[in-house]
């Protein structure tokens, strides 16, 4: 029986791909680093420590510190995004429907807690969520299942009683390894790409989602 909903943040609660690209471009410029969009897209959904370890030169990581680099990049992101941030299309209506139906909700993001709080507060959606798990609060980020297992536990639910909303391959793998059905949003990646993942359903955004279809998914 469906009892809970677990939401990734980037590309799910907000459609922020271009903002992250802009923030990374400025961040890389500061350190004289050149990276292609393909290189960047391969790390989407992972934790910032993993991203910095893969994309930044070892000398920079050792000199500045991996967590400090992540904090700097995310501060750039929040500064750029603050004036224009809006929820994903259909999200507010879907959250209201889910609340009426008695479903519990949590955020499970590889992003830092500062970014999770930023999105929840700027979009005025914090009241819909009973819990949130951020990437700097766990031992292992996506694609490890820890984030989603922890989020379900914080709701007092078993993983199979939940549905996850994701946009990236690492997050989809994380949810499936946790034993949770996945709805993938074609925001960060297109439907063709997502069709080659383990996502159970692919939608454009939350205007394509309702509680009845999620109940059918869990009971299938």
N, C-alpha and C positions, 0 to 999 in steps of 0.2 A: 504494500500500500504506500502511495506517495505521501510523505509527510514533510519533506524539506527540499529547499532549493539552494544550491551552492553556486555562487557567481564569481567567475574570474573578474578582474577589474579592467585592465587595458584591453580595448577592443570589444568589451562586453558591456560594462556599465557606461562607458563612454567610447566614442569612436575617435581615438586620439593618435592614430598611426602617423599622420603628417606632423603632428606636434612633436612626437618623439623623434621623428626624422630631423626636424629642424633643431631640436635640442641637442641631438647627437652631433649634428654638423657643427654647431657652435662649440660644443665640448671638444670634439676632435681638433677643431681649428686652434683652440687654446694650447693644445699639446703638439701641434704640427703632425698629426696623424691623419692618414688618408685611408678611408674604408669605403667599399662599394655598398650599394643598397643590398645586393645579394648576400654579402658578408653579414650585414646587419640583420637581414631577415632570417638568417639561419639560427640566430640566438633569441628570437622573439619568444616570449613565454618563460624564459629561464630567469633565474635570480640574478640580481645585479652583480654579485660577487663573481658568478660564473661568466657573465657577459664581459665584465672588465678583464677578467683573466684571459678570455679568448681574444678580445679585440685590442687591448692596450699593450704596448711594448713592455716586456718584463722590467726593463730599467725604470720606466715610469711607475709601474705598480710597486716596485720595491722602494722607490724614492718617496712617493706620495702616500701610498697605502691603498689597498683595494677598497676598503669601506669609504675612505675619504673621497676617492674618485667617484664612487657611486653616489655619494651625497652631493657632490658638486654637480654632476650631470642632472640629478633629479631636481635640484634647486633651479637650474636653468629651465627645465621642463615646466615646473610650476609657475615660474615667472612669466613664461611665454603664454601658458594656457589659461591663467587666471581670468583674463578679461573676456574670454570667449567660450569657456567650458559650458556644455549643455549635456543632458543625459542622452543616451542612445535612443533613437526613435522608438516609440512604443513602450519604453521601459517604465515610465511612471504609471501608465494605465495597467501594465501587467503586474507591477508590484502591488497596486491597489487591489486588483482581482485576487492575487495570491493571498493577500492579507485577509480579504473577505472569506476566502475558502479555508482559512485556518492553517495555512502552510507556514512553516518556519523558514527563515532565510538567513544565510551567512555569506560573507565574502571570503574567498580563498585566492589570494594573489601572491605571485612571486615578487611583486613590488614592495618597496619599503613601506613601513607603517605611516610615515609622513605623507606618502602619496595616497594611500588608502583613505586617511583622514581628510586629505585635501579634496578628493573626489566626492566622498560622502557628504561633506559639509557644503562644498560649492554647488553641488547638484541638489542639495536639500533632501537627501534620501536616507539619512542615517537612521531615522525612526523605523524604517522597514526592516532593519537587520538586527537580529538578536546577537550576532557575533561576527567577528572578523579575524582572519589569520593572515599575517603578512610574511613576506619572504625573510625579513630580518628577525623573525620570531620562531623560526623552525631550524632544525639541523640540516635538512636537505630540501632544496627547492624542486619544482617541477623539472623534469618528468617523474621524479620520485613521487609516490602517492601521499607523502606525509601531510602536505597542506590540506588536501581534501579529507583525509582520514581525521585530521585534527578538527577541521571545520564541522564535520558531521558529529563528532563527539561533543563539541561545544554546544550543539543544538540538542544533545541528548538522543541522537538518532543513530541507527545502523546505516552504513553506507548504502545498502540496497534500498533504503527508504527515501533516498534522495535522487535528484537529477542535477547534473552539472551543466552550466552554460560556459562555453569556451570559444576561443577564436584561433588558437594556435596549436600546432602539433604536440609541443611539449606538454601543454595543459591537457589535451585530449588523452595523451598517454598516461598522464598522472591520474586522471579520473578513472580510466579503464583499469589501471593497475589497482586502484582502490575498490573496484567492483561496482562502479557507478555508471548509469546510463548518461550519455552525453548529447546535448544539443549544441551544434556548432554554428556560430554566426559568421556569415561570409563578409566580414568587415576587413580584417587584416589580410586574409587570404581569400581567394575566390572559390567558388563552388567546385571547380575542377580540381584544384589542389586538395580541398577538404574531402573530396570523394575518395581520395586515396588514403585517408586516415581511418581510424576506428570509430569516428563519430556515428551515432545512431540516427540522428536527424540533422539536416542542414537547412538553415533558414537565412533570410537576408537580415532581419532584425526582429525585435520583439513584437512588431505588428503582425508577425506570422505565428505567434505563440499564444496558446491559451492553456489553462489548467487541465481541461478535459483531454487534450492531446498528450499531455505529460502523464496523466494517470494511465492512459492506454499504453504508453511507452513502458512504464514501470511494470505494468501487469502483463505485458506481452511475454 
